[in-house]
Amino acid sequence: MEIRNSSHPKDAKHYTTEDLRKNFLVQDLFVNGKIKLTHSHIDRIIIGGAKPIGDSIELLVGKELGTEYFLERREMGIINIGGQGTVLLDGKEYRLNSRDGLYIGKGIQKVLFASDVPDNPAKFYFNSAPAHKKYPIVKINIEQAKPEHLGADKNSNKRTIYKYIHPDVAKSCQLSMGMTILEPNNVWNTMPAHTHARRMEVYFYFDLDDDNVVFHYMGEPDESRHIIVRNEEAVISPSWSIHSGAGTSNYTFIWGMAGENQTFSDMDHIPMNELK
C-alpha cells in the first residue's frame, strides 16, 4: 500500500510539476493479477484497483490500517469498468457487469475479486473510507443509479451524473460515489469550478484513448495548477482545492468523496472572474 501525506495549500503553491504528480496523481491502478492500493491521509481515503486474470485475488489488510481485516472499521464502494466479474464477500457472490457498482458496509471479513473471462478481465475500481456503523451491502447497476443531466453543448459540458453511493440509492457512513459520462464533443466535467470544504474528492478518469488526455485543474481558486491525466488514472483533490477538468475528447470519470456530509449539492462555486 502506498501512503500519501496531506499537503498544506501554502506548501502546494511551491510544488513543481513533478511534486504535484507525486502528491496527487495515482497511476497504474490495474496490474494483471494484483490489487493496487493508495492510502491518502486526506480523510484517510483509500483508492484501489483490482484486475484478476486467473485465480481470484484477495483484499488483504496491511500494517497501515492496524486492524485484523481490511473492512473491520471501513466501508467500500466498487464500480467495475472492465469485463464481467465477481466479488465474493464472506463467501457470497455478487456478479458485476461493466458499469455495475457495489456498496460494502463495514464488518465483511473476506473480500475476493474474480474475472469471469480471463481474456476480458474485470477492472474493479474502488474507494474506501473509515466507517462507524454497518450499512447493508447494495448492488447498484447504472439503471438504478440516480441520473442527473447537466450542462449544455454551447458550454462543452453536457453530461450525465449517475449517483451510486448516495442516501437516495445506498446508505453509507460517509462515502459517496458515482460516475459522470460526458456526451461526445463535450470536454468540461464542471465549470464554474467549485470547492467543498466539508469533504475531499477523488477523480478517476477513463474511456480515454492513448492520443487524449485530461487537464485536471486544482489548487486554490486564486492560484490554480493543473495535472495532465491519462486513461485510468486518478487525482486526489483536497477539500481546499478546486476540482475541474477539460479533456482533448469526451471521457468518463468516477468521483468518490469522504468527509463531513453527503449533500451532493453542497458546493462553494467560484465565480469565473475570481479564478486565477
Residue pairs with C-beta under 8 A, 6 or more apart in sequence:
1 37
1 38
1 39
1 46
1 62
1 64
2 37
2 38
2 39
3 38
3 39
3 41
3 64
4 23
4 24
4 38
4 39
4 40
4 41
4 42
4 236
5 23
5 41
6 40
6 41
6 42
6 238
7 15
7 23
7 24
7 238
9 219
9 220
9 238
9 240
9 241
12 20
12 23
12 219
12 225
12 241
13 219
13 220
13 223
15 23
15 225
20 218
20 225
20 227
21 227
23 236
24 218
24 227
24 235
24 236
24 237
25 227
25 229
25 233
25 234
25 235
25 236
26 38
26 47
26 202
26 233
26 234
26 235
26 236
27 233
28 36
29 36
29 47
29 48
29 49
29 125
29 204
29 232
29 233
29 234
30 36
30 49
30 50
30 51
30 82
30 123
30 232
31 49
31 51
32 51
32 53
32 121
33 51
33 52
33 53
33 54
33 55
33 57
34 50
34 51
34 57
35 48
35 49
35 50
35 57
35 59
35 113
36 48
36 49
36 50
37 46
37 47
37 48
37 62
38 46
38 47
38 48
39 45
39 46
39 64
40 46
40 47
40 200
40 202
40 236
42 200
42 236
42 238
42 239
43 129
43 199
43 200
43 239
43 258
43 259
44 129
44 130
44 258
45 127
45 128
45 129
45 200
45 202
45 236
45 256
45 258
46 74
46 127
46 128
46 129
47 126
47 127
47 202
47 204
47 234
47 236
47 256
48 59
48 125
48 126
48 127
48 128
49 123
49 124
49 125
49 126
49 232
50 57
50 59
50 113
50 122
50 123
50 124
50 126
51 82
51 115
51 121
51 122
51 123
51 124
52 85
52 113
52 114
52 115
52 121
52 122
53 115
53 118
53 121
54 118
55 114
56 86
56 88
56 112
56 113
56 114
57 112
57 113
57 114
58 110
58 111
58 112
58 113
59 70
59 111
59 112
59 113
60 70
61 67
61 68
61 69
61 70
61 72
65 72
65 73
65 74
67 73
69 109
69 110
70 111
70 128
71 104
71 105
71 106
71 107
71 108
71 109
71 111
71 128
72 106
72 107
72 109
73 106
73 130
73 131
74 106
74 128
74 129
74 130
74 131
75 103
75 104
75 105
75 106
75 128
75 129
75 130
75 131
75 135
75 172
75 173
75 174
75 175
76 103
76 104
76 111
76 126
76 127
76 128
76 175
77 101
77 102
77 103
77 104
77 126
77 127
77 128
77 164
77 165
77 172
77 175
77 177
77 256
78 87
78 96
78 101
78 102
78 104
78 124
78 125
78 126
79 99
79 100
79 101
79 102
79 124
79 125
79 126
79 164
79 177
79 179
79 254
80 96
80 97
80 98
80 99
80 100
80 101
80 122
80 123
80 124
80 125
81 98
81 99
81 123
81 125
81 206
81 232
81 254
82 98
82 115
82 120
82 121
82 122
82 123
82 124
83 98
83 115
83 116
83 117
83 120
83 121
83 122
83 123
84 95
84 96
84 97
84 98
84 115
84 116
84 117
84 120
84 122
85 95
85 96
85 113
85 114
85 115
85 116
85 121
85 122
85 124
86 93
86 94
86 95
86 96
86 113
86 114
86 115
86 116
86 122
87 93
87 94
87 96
87 102
87 111
87 112
87 113
87 114
87 124
88 94
88 110
88 111
88 112
88 113
88 114
89 104
89 108
89 110
89 111
89 137
90 108
90 109
90 110
91 110
94 102
94 137
94 139
95 116
96 102
96 122
96 124
96 139
97 141
99 141
99 142
99 179
100 139
100 140
100 141
100 142
101 139
101 140
101 141
101 142
101 145
101 164
101 165
101 177
101 179
102 137
102 138
102 139
102 140
103 135
103 137
103 138
103 140
103 164
103 165
103 170
103 172
103 175
103 177
104 111
104 137
105 131
105 134
105 135
105 136
105 137
105 172
106 131
106 133
106 134
106 173
107 134
108 137
113 122
113 124
114 122
115 121
115 122
116 122
123 232
125 204
125 254
127 175
127 177
127 202
127 256
127 258
128 175
129 173
129 174
129 175
129 258
130 173
130 174
130 258
131 172
131 173
131 174
131 175
132 173
133 173
135 170
135 171
135 172
135 173
136 171
138 169
138 170
140 164
140 165
140 169
140 170
142 162
142 179
144 169
145 162
145 163
145 164
145 169
145 178
145 179
146 162
146 163
146 166
146 168
146 169
147 160
147 161
147 162
147 163
148 160
148 161
148 163
149 159
149 160
149 161
150 157
150 158
150 159
150 160
150 161
151 157
151 158
151 159
151 186
151 188
152 158
153 183
153 185
153 186
155 188
155 191
156 185
156 186
156 187
156 188
156 246
157 182
157 186
157 187
157 188
157 189
157 190
157 191
158 182
158 183
158 186
159 180
159 181
159 182
159 183
159 186
159 189
160 180
160 181
160 183
161 178
161 179
161 180
162 178
162 179
162 180
162 181
163 169
163 176
163 178
163 264
164 170
164 177
164 178
164 179
165 172
165 175
165 176
165 177
165 178
166 176
166 177
166 178
166 262
166 264
167 262
172 262
174 199
174 258
174 259
174 260
174 262
175 256
175 257
175 258
176 199
176 255
176 256
176 257
176 258
176 262
176 264
177 254
177 255
177 256
177 257
178 254
178 255
179 252
179 253
179 254
179 255
180 189
180 252
180 253
180 254
180 255
181 252
182 189
182 247
182 250
182 251
182 252
183 250
184 250
185 250
186 250
187 246
187 247
187 248
187 249
187 250
188 244
188 245
188 246
189 203
189 244
189 245
189 246
189 253
190 243
190 244
190 245
191 244
191 272
192 269
192 270
192 271
192 272
192 275
193 217
193 221
193 242
193 243
193 244
193 269
193 270
193 275
194 242
194 243
194 244
194 267
194 268
194 269
194 270
195 221
195 239
195 240
195 241
195 242
195 243
195 267
195 268
195 270
196 239
196 257
196 259
196 266
196 267
196 268
197 239
197 240
197 268
198 239
198 259
198 260
198 261
198 266
199 239
199 257
199 258
199 259
199 260
199 261
200 236
200 237
200 238
200 239
200 257
200 258
200 259
201 237
201 243
201 255
201 256
201 257
202 234
202 235
202 236
202 237
202 255
202 256
202 257
203 216
203 234
203 235
203 237
203 243
203 245
203 253
203 254
203 255
204 232
204 233
204 234
204 253
204 254
204 255
204 256
205 214
205 216
205 229
205 230
205 231
205 232
205 233
205 234
205 235
205 245
205 247
205 251
205 252
205 253
206 231
206 232
206 251
206 252
206 253
206 254
207 231
207 250
207 251
207 252
208 214
208 230
208 231
208 247
208 249
208 251
209 231
209 249
210 231
211 248
212 231
212 247
212 248
212 249
212 251
213 228
213 229
213 230
213 247
213 248
214 228
214 229
214 230
214 245
214 246
214 247
214 248
214 251
214 253
215 226
215 227
215 228
215 229
215 245
215 246
215 247
216 226
216 227
216 228
216 229
216 235
216 243
216 244
216 245
217 224
217 225
217 226
217 242
217 243
217 244
217 245
217 246
218 224
218 225
218 226
218 227
218 235
218 237
218 241
218 242
218 243
219 225
219 241
219 242
220 240
220 241
220 242
221 242
221 270
221 274
221 275
221 276
222 274
222 275
222 276
223 276
224 242
224 275
224 276
227 235
229 235
229 245
235 243
237 243
239 259
242 270
242 275
245 253
